[in-house]
Amino acid sequence: MTVPNQPSDAPRDPAGHNPDASIGDLLGNISDDFSTLVRQEMALAKAEINQTVSKVGKGAGMFGGAGLAAYFTLLFLSLALWWALGAMIGQGDAQPALGWSALIVAALWGIVAAILAVTGRKEVQEADGVPQTTETLKKIPDAVKGQDH
């Protein structure tokens, strides 16, 4: 990095700055260095976020496939239970009581759904959000002003 109005043979520190530069030049260098640092950090964050989003997307797709497979498993297990209950309640496979057995299987799934809904609601109500991030974001304006609160 060259400093304006400085001879090219002036001594430089490892960062390429003239140690005999004026305060204005030093402040300009600090501003340039800070801008470069912010750009580099933003580029790093963007690359990390892209990589993370890609992995999370693949994982979410796998979970979606697993959920679909689990749904079909439960569907066919429910159908098997429905038929077995119908055969037990009715007169065997010749005349199964499929209506009553369907109501029993539906009631079982209704109980499972109710338990999951109550448990899920409780978990959502207990969620704290992002309290630590909120707290640190409140401190940023004071830190910029040089205060430590």
C-alpha positions in Angstrom: 0.0 0.0 0.0 1.5 3.4 -0.9 0.9 6.5 1.2 0.1 9.6 -0.8 2.8 12.4 -0.8 5.4 10.1 0.5 8.7 9.2 -1.3 8.9 5.6 -2.4 12.2 5.1 -0.6 10.8 6.1 2.8 11.2 3.4 5.5 8.2 1.2 6.0 7.0 -1.1 8.7 6.0 -4.8 8.0 2.5 -3.7 7.1 3.9 -1.3 4.5 3.2 1.9 6.4 5.7 4.8 6.9 6.4 5.1 10.6 7.2 8.8 10.2 3.8 9.5 8.6 1.5 12.3 9.8 -1.5 11.7 12.1 -3.8 12.2 9.1 -1.9 9.6 7.1 -2.0 7.2 10.0 -5.7 7.7 10.4 -6.1 7.1 6.7 -4.1 3.9 7.0 -6.2 2.7 9.9 -9.3 3.4 8.0 -8.1 1.5 4.9 -6.9 -1.4 7.1 -10.2 -1.5 8.9 -12.1 -1.5 5.6 -9.9 -4.3 4.3 -10.4 -6.3 7.5 -14.2 -5.9 7.3 -14.3 -6.9 3.6 -12.2 -10.0 4.4 -14.3 -11.0 7.3 -17.5 -10.6 5.3 -16.1 -12.7 2.5 -15.1 -15.4 5.1 -18.5 -15.3 6.7 -20.2 -15.6 3.3 -18.1 -18.6 2.4 -18.8 -20.3 5.7 -22.5 -19.6 5.5 -22.7 -21.0 1.9 -20.9 -24.1 3.0 -23.2 -24.5 6.1 -26.4 -23.9 4.2 -25.4 -26.5 1.6 -24.8 -29.1 4.3 -27.9 -28.2 6.1 -29.9 -28.4 2.9 -28.6 -31.9 2.2 -29.4 -33.0 5.7 -32.9 -31.5 5.6 -33.5 -33.4 2.3 -32.4 -36.7 4.0 -34.7 -36.0 7.0 -37.5 -35.3 4.6 -36.9 -38.6 2.9 -36.7 -40.4 6.2 -40.0 -38.7 7.3 -41.7 -39.9 4.1 -40.4 -43.5 4.6 -41.6 -43.4 8.2 -45.0 -42.2 7.1 -45.4 -45.1 4.7 -44.2 -47.5 7.4 -46.8 -46.2 9.8 -49.5 -46.3 7.1 -48.9 -49.9 6.2 -48.5 -51.0 9.9 -51.8 -49.2 10.6 -53.4 -51.0 7.7 -52.1 -54.3 9.0 -53.4 -53.6 12.5 -56.7 -52.5 11.0 -57.1 -55.8 9.1 -55.9 -57.9 12.1 -58.4 -56.2 14.5 -61.1 -56.6 11.9 -60.5 -60.3 11.7 -60.4 -60.7 15.5 -63.6 -58.6 16.1 -65.5 -60.1 13.1 -65.7 -63.7 11.9 -62.1 -64.1 10.8 -61.0 -63.3 7.2 -64.3 -64.4 5.8 -66.2 -61.4 7.4 -63.9 -59.0 9.1 -65.4 -56.1 11.1 -63.4 -53.5 9.2 -65.5 -50.5 10.3 -65.0 -51.0 14.0 -61.3 -51.9 13.6 -60.8 -48.7 11.5 -62.3 -46.7 14.4 -60.0 -48.3 16.9 -56.9 -47.6 14.8 -58.1 -44.0 14.2 -58.6 -43.5 18.0 -55.1 -44.8 18.7 -53.6 -42.4 16.2 -55.8 -39.6 17.7 -54.3 -40.2 21.1 -50.8 -40.2 19.7 -51.5 -36.9 17.9 -52.9 -35.3 21.0 -49.9 -36.3 23.1 -47.5 -35.0 20.5 -49.4 -31.7 20.2 -49.5 -31.1 23.9 -45.8 -31.9 24.2 -44.8 -29.8 21.2 -46.8 -26.8 22.5 -45.1 -27.1 25.9 -41.6 -27.1 24.2 -42.4 -24.1 22.0 -43.7 -22.1 25.1 -40.4 -22.9 26.9 -38.2 -21.7 24.0 -36.0 -18.7 25.1 -35.2 -17.3 21.7 -31.7 -15.8 21.5 -31.2 -14.1 24.9 -27.3 -14.0 24.8 -27.2 -12.5 21.3 -29.8 -9.9 22.3 -27.7 -9.0 25.4 -24.5 -8.6 23.4 -26.2 -6.6 20.7 -27.3 -4.1 23.3 -23.7 -3.6 24.4 -22.4 -2.7 20.9 -23.4 1.0 20.9 -21.7 1.5 24.3 -18.6 -0.4 23.2 -18.2 1.9 20.2 -18.5 4.9 22.4 -15.7 3.4 24.6 -17.9 2.5 27.5 -17.9 -1.0 29.0 -21.4 -1.8 30.4 
